[in-house]
Amino acid sequence: MKAALTIAIGMALFCGSGAHGQPPPDRPPIIDMHMHAMPADFYGKPPAKMCTPQIFPWADPRDPKAVFSTCAGREVEAGTTDEEVIRRTVGVMAEFNVIGVISAPLRGGASPIDRLKPWQAAAPDRVIPGVWTNGQVPLDSLRTWAKEGRIRVLGELTFQYTGYSFSDALPEQHFALAEEFDIPVGLHVGPGAPGEPYWLSARYRASLGRPLSLEEPLLRHPKMRLYVMHAGWPMVDEMMALLFYHPQVNVDVGTISWQLPRAEFHRYLRRLVEAGFGKRVMFGSDQLLFHDLVRMSIEAIESADFLTADQKRDIFYNNAARFLRSDAQRQPAK
């Protein structure tokens, strides 16, 4: 597994592959720990649109979904076909020299492995394959893919959306599998969409995203490499306690780099860094269907004036390379 990740990252950074593989000469590499291979119709009839930031005014309880009827921020739009989504996303990955952990869902009869194939064909040196599941992908399939090296990250795991505690039997089975095969786990811990349980995921609960609820699973699986997606926002005190007592845990910034107002994202990130966890924070865009979110997430880190150049380089690359156990050379700040 370590060799496979080393080869993948090394090829992406130094070899290139056609128009979408050759890294820009002035762009140091970025590892995006949180990307997805989603069909263009995932949110309904394409093209999907997204408002960022996603802090909305009061919604009348007679129609909670109406909160999305206006966008006070910037609206981004996805491609109208799967091919266009891939082309746009791979294009921005090449522009910013990104290699991504890309997880695919089980949807419409296509397995996650099948959904990843066109992404791997479009950018073979930029894809670290993952799987996106809250239990609908059979454990036997996950075990086979892990054994064969066809997935290198188990995640995004989205049990919070389906009402599971992280100590329930189903998450536990996934954690045990990841520990057995030494596969990093990317776990959703934090924000869904505004109004999530009212019109999207009826079993979603913010209370299930408490970082400290991971203590017992971590102690039961001490060799598991876990990264907490979205850095557990908004529960920064619990997140820092988990990082302090469980040094094997990392976080990625995920949606909070674009879902929140920039000032709030920077306040949250600053708390983590100033508490001493700057080497445990990894970049992640959670681009969903929207290639522009990769660009916006990168800019959110680059604009953080409280970070030194070395700290930004750690977040963009070094921390993830270490977490993934890559032998690729550490990238100093220019």
C-alpha positions as CSV (number, residue, x, y, z in Angstrom):
1,M,0.0,0.0,0.0
2,K,2.8,2.4,0.9
3,A,4.6,1.6,-2.4
4,A,1.4,2.2,-4.4
5,L,0.8,5.6,-2.8
6,T,4.4,6.6,-3.3
7,I,4.3,5.7,-7.0
8,A,1.0,7.5,-7.5
9,I,2.2,10.7,-5.8
10,G,5.6,10.5,-7.4
11,M,4.2,10.1,-10.9
12,A,1.8,12.9,-10.5
13,L,4.5,15.3,-9.3
14,F,7.4,14.4,-11.6
15,C,6.2,12.5,-14.7
16,G,3.1,14.1,-15.9
17,S,0.7,12.6,-18.4
18,G,-0.4,14.5,-21.4
19,A,-2.2,17.8,-21.2
20,H,-3.8,17.1,-17.9
21,G,-0.7,15.5,-16.3
22,Q,2.2,17.9,-16.8
23,P,2.4,20.1,-13.7
24,P,2.8,23.8,-14.2
25,P,6.4,24.8,-13.9
26,D,5.7,27.5,-11.2
27,R,3.1,25.6,-9.2
28,P,4.3,23.4,-6.2
29,P,2.2,20.3,-5.8
30,I,-1.0,20.1,-3.8
31,I,-2.6,17.0,-2.3
32,D,-6.3,17.3,-2.1
33,M,-7.5,14.7,0.5
34,H,-11.2,15.3,-0.2
35,M,-12.6,15.0,-3.8
36,H,-15.5,13.1,-5.4
37,A,-16.4,11.3,-8.6
38,M,-20.1,12.1,-8.8
39,P,-22.5,11.8,-11.8
40,A,-23.7,15.1,-13.2
41,D,-27.3,14.3,-12.2
42,F,-26.4,13.5,-8.6
43,Y,-28.5,16.5,-7.3
44,G,-31.2,16.2,-10.0
45,K,-31.4,17.6,-13.5
46,P,-28.1,19.1,-14.5
47,P,-26.5,21.5,-14.3
48,A,-26.3,21.5,-10.5
49,K,-25.7,24.9,-8.8
50,M,-24.2,25.7,-5.4
51,C,-24.2,28.9,-3.4
52,T,-21.1,29.7,-1.4
53,P,-20.9,30.6,1.4
54,Q,-23.9,28.6,2.7
55,I,-25.0,30.8,5.6
56,F,-28.6,31.7,4.8
57,P,-31.3,33.9,6.4
58,W,-34.2,32.5,8.5
59,A,-36.5,30.0,6.8
60,D,-40.2,29.8,7.3
61,P,-40.8,26.3,8.7
62,R,-43.6,25.8,6.2
63,D,-40.9,25.6,3.5
64,P,-37.4,25.1,4.9
65,K,-36.0,24.4,1.4
66,A,-37.0,28.0,0.4
67,V,-33.8,29.1,2.2
68,F,-32.0,28.2,-1.0
69,S,-34.2,30.4,-3.2
70,T,-31.7,33.2,-3.1
71,C,-27.9,33.3,-3.0
72,A,-26.2,36.1,-1.1
73,G,-22.7,34.9,-2.1
74,R,-21.2,33.4,-5.2
75,E,-23.1,30.7,-7.2
76,V,-21.0,28.0,-8.9
77,E,-22.3,25.7,-11.6
78,A,-21.4,22.2,-12.5
79,G,-21.1,20.6,-15.9
80,T,-24.1,19.2,-17.7
81,T,-22.7,15.7,-18.4
82,D,-20.4,13.4,-16.5
83,E,-17.7,14.0,-19.2
84,E,-17.9,17.7,-18.7
85,V,-17.7,17.4,-14.9
86,I,-14.5,15.3,-15.3
87,R,-13.0,17.5,-17.9
88,R,-13.5,20.7,-15.9
89,T,-12.3,19.2,-12.6
90,V,-9.2,17.5,-14.2
91,G,-8.4,20.8,-15.9
92,V,-8.3,22.8,-12.6
93,M,-6.3,20.0,-11.0
94,A,-3.7,20.3,-13.7
95,E,-3.8,24.1,-13.4
96,F,-2.9,24.0,-9.7
97,N,-0.8,20.8,-9.8
98,V,-3.3,18.8,-7.7
99,I,-3.3,15.1,-7.0
100,G,-6.6,14.1,-5.3
101,V,-8.0,11.4,-3.1
102,I,-11.2,10.9,-5.2
103,S,-14.0,8.8,-3.8
104,A,-16.9,7.5,-5.8
105,P,-20.4,6.5,-4.6
106,L,-22.4,3.4,-5.4
107,R,-25.2,4.8,-7.6
108,G,-27.4,3.7,-10.5
109,G,-26.0,0.2,-10.5
110,A,-22.4,1.4,-11.2
111,S,-19.9,0.4,-8.5
112,P,-17.5,3.0,-7.1
113,I,-14.6,1.2,-8.9
114,D,-16.5,1.7,-12.3
115,R,-17.2,5.3,-11.5
116,L,-13.6,6.0,-10.9
117,K,-12.4,4.5,-14.3
118,P,-13.1,7.6,-16.5
119,W,-11.4,9.8,-13.9
120,Q,-8.3,7.5,-13.9
121,A,-8.3,7.5,-17.7
122,A,-8.5,11.3,-17.9
123,A,-5.8,11.8,-15.3
124,P,-4.1,8.6,-14.4
125,D,-1.3,10.3,-12.4
126,R,-3.5,12.5,-10.4
127,V,-6.0,10.1,-8.8
128,I,-5.7,8.3,-5.5
129,P,-8.8,6.0,-5.5
130,G,-11.2,6.0,-2.6
131,V,-14.8,4.9,-2.0
132,W,-17.7,6.9,-0.7
133,T,-20.1,4.9,1.4
134,N,-22.3,4.9,4.5
135,G,-22.7,1.2,4.4
136,Q,-24.4,0.6,1.1
137,V,-21.2,-0.8,-0.5
138,P,-20.9,-4.5,0.7
139,L,-18.0,-5.1,3.1
140,D,-16.9,-8.1,1.0
141,S,-16.5,-5.7,-2.0
142,L,-14.5,-3.3,0.1
143,R,-12.3,-6.1,1.3
144,T,-11.6,-7.4,-2.2
145,W,-10.8,-3.9,-3.5
146,A,-8.5,-3.2,-0.5
147,K,-6.7,-6.5,-1.0
148,E,-6.2,-5.9,-4.7
149,G,-5.1,-2.3,-4.1
150,R,-8.0,-0.9,-6.1
151,I,-8.9,1.5,-3.3
152,R,-6.2,3.3,-1.3
153,V,-8.4,5.3,1.0
154,L,-11.6,4.2,2.8
155,G,-13.7,7.3,2.6
156,E,-15.5,9.4,2.5
157,L,-17.5,7.5,5.1
158,T,-20.7,9.4,5.7
159,F,-22.4,7.6,8.6
160,Q,-23.5,10.8,10.2
161,Y,-26.0,11.3,7.4
162,T,-27.7,8.0,8.1
163,G,-28.0,8.4,11.8
164,Y,-25.2,6.1,12.9
165,S,-23.0,6.7,16.0
166,F,-19.4,6.1,15.2
167,S,-19.4,3.3,17.8
168,D,-22.3,1.5,16.1
169,A,-21.6,-1.9,14.6
170,L,-21.5,-0.8,10.9
171,P,-18.9,1.9,11.3
172,E,-17.0,-0.4,13.6
173,Q,-16.8,-3.0,10.8
174,H,-15.4,-0.4,8.4
175,F,-12.8,0.8,10.9
176,A,-11.7,-2.8,11.5
177,L,-11.3,-3.4,7.8
178,A,-9.2,-0.2,7.4
179,E,-7.0,-1.2,10.3
180,E,-6.5,-4.7,8.9
181,F,-5.4,-3.4,5.5
182,D,-3.7,-0.3,6.8
183,I,-5.9,2.0,4.6
184,P,-6.4,5.6,5.7
185,V,-10.0,6.4,6.7
186,G,-11.6,9.7,5.7
187,L,-14.7,10.2,8.0
188,H,-17.3,12.9,7.6
189,V,-17.5,14.7,11.0
190,G,-19.3,18.1,10.7
191,P,-21.5,20.1,8.5
192,G,-24.1,19.0,6.0
193,A,-26.2,21.4,4.1
194,P,-28.3,24.1,5.9
195,G,-31.5,22.4,6.9
196,E,-30.1,19.0,6.1
197,P,-32.5,16.8,8.2
198,Y,-35.6,18.6,7.0
199,W,-35.3,18.0,3.2
200,L,-32.2,16.0,2.4
201,S,-31.1,13.4,5.0
202,A,-33.8,12.8,7.5
203,R,-31.5,10.9,9.9
204,Y,-28.7,13.5,9.9
205,R,-28.0,14.9,13.3
206,A,-25.4,17.6,14.1
207,S,-24.9,15.9,17.5
208,L,-23.6,12.8,15.8
209,G,-20.6,14.8,14.6
210,R,-19.0,15.3,17.9
211,P,-15.2,14.7,17.5
212,L,-14.9,13.2,21.0
213,S,-17.4,10.5,20.1
214,L,-14.4,9.0,18.1
215,E,-12.4,8.3,21.3
216,E,-13.6,4.8,21.9
217,P,-13.4,3.7,18.2
218,L,-9.8,5.0,18.1
219,L,-8.9,3.1,21.2
220,R,-10.4,0.0,19.8
221,H,-8.5,0.4,16.6
222,P,-5.2,2.0,17.7
223,K,-3.4,1.4,14.3
224,M,-6.1,3.1,12.3
225,R,-5.0,6.2,10.3
226,L,-8.0,8.5,10.6
227,Y,-8.6,11.9,9.2
228,V,-11.6,13.9,10.3
229,M,-13.2,15.6,7.3
230,H,-14.3,19.3,7.6
231,A,-12.1,19.4,10.8
232,G,-15.2,18.7,12.9
233,W,-16.6,22.2,12.5
234,P,-18.0,23.9,14.5
235,M,-16.8,21.9,17.5
236,V,-13.3,23.3,17.7
237,D,-12.7,22.6,21.4
238,E,-13.6,18.9,21.0
239,M,-11.6,18.7,17.8
240,M,-8.5,20.1,19.6
241,A,-9.0,17.6,22.5
242,L,-9.2,14.7,20.1
243,L,-6.0,15.8,18.3
244,F,-4.2,16.4,21.6
245,Y,-5.0,12.9,23.0
246,H,-4.9,10.9,19.8
247,P,-1.8,12.0,17.8
248,Q,-2.5,9.6,15.0
249,V,-5.5,11.7,13.9
250,N,-5.4,14.4,11.2
251,V,-8.1,16.7,9.8
252,D,-8.9,18.0,6.4
253,V,-10.6,21.4,5.9
254,G,-13.2,20.1,3.5
255,T,-16.3,22.2,2.9
256,I,-15.5,24.8,5.6
257,S,-13.0,26.5,3.2
258,W,-15.9,27.5,1.0
259,Q,-19.2,26.7,2.8
260,L,-18.4,29.2,5.6
261,P,-17.8,32.9,5.4
262,R,-14.1,33.4,4.9
263,A,-13.6,35.1,8.3
264,E,-15.2,32.2,10.2
265,F,-13.1,29.6,8.3
266,H,-9.9,31.6,9.1
267,R,-10.9,31.9,12.8
268,Y,-11.5,28.1,13.0
269,L,-8.2,27.3,11.1
270,R,-6.3,29.7,13.2
271,R,-7.5,28.1,16.4
272,L,-6.2,24.7,15.3
273,V,-2.8,26.1,14.1
274,E,-2.2,28.3,17.1
275,A,-3.0,25.4,19.4
276,G,0.0,23.6,17.8
277,F,-1.8,21.3,15.3
278,G,-0.5,23.0,12.1
279,K,1.2,19.7,11.0
280,R,-2.0,17.8,11.4
281,V,-4.2,19.9,9.0
282,M,-4.5,18.7,5.4
283,F,-6.0,20.4,2.4
284,G,-9.3,19.2,1.1
285,S,-11.7,20.9,-1.3
286,D,-14.8,18.6,-1.2
287,Q,-15.4,19.8,-4.7
288,L,-18.5,17.6,-5.2
289,L,-19.5,18.4,-8.8
290,F,-18.1,21.9,-8.9
291,H,-14.5,22.4,-10.2
292,D,-14.5,26.0,-9.1
293,L,-14.6,24.9,-5.4
294,V,-11.0,23.5,-5.9
295,R,-9.9,27.0,-6.9
296,M,-11.8,28.6,-4.1
297,S,-10.5,26.3,-1.4
298,I,-6.9,26.9,-2.5
299,E,-7.5,30.6,-2.4
300,A,-8.9,30.3,1.1
301,I,-5.6,28.8,2.4
302,E,-3.4,31.2,0.3
303,S,-5.3,34.2,1.7
304,A,-4.8,33.2,5.4
305,D,-2.3,35.9,6.4
306,F,-1.8,34.3,9.8
307,L,-0.1,31.3,8.2
308,T,3.6,31.3,7.3
309,A,4.7,30.1,3.9
310,D,6.0,26.9,5.5
311,Q,2.6,26.3,7.3
312,K,0.8,26.7,4.0
313,R,3.1,24.3,2.3
314,D,2.5,21.8,5.1
315,I,-1.3,22.1,4.7
316,F,-1.2,21.9,0.9
317,Y,1.2,19.0,0.7
318,N,3.6,17.9,3.4
319,N,1.1,16.8,6.1
320,A,-0.8,14.7,3.6
321,A,2.3,13.1,2.1
322,R,3.4,12.1,5.6
323,F,-0.1,10.8,6.5
324,L,-0.3,8.8,3.4
325,R,3.2,7.4,4.1
326,S,4.6,8.6,0.8
327,D,8.3,8.7,0.2
328,A,7.9,11.7,-2.1
329,Q,10.2,14.5,-1.1
330,R,9.0,17.1,1.3
331,Q,8.2,20.3,-0.4
332,P,9.7,23.4,1.2
333,A,8.1,26.8,0.8
334,K,9.6,28.9,-2.0
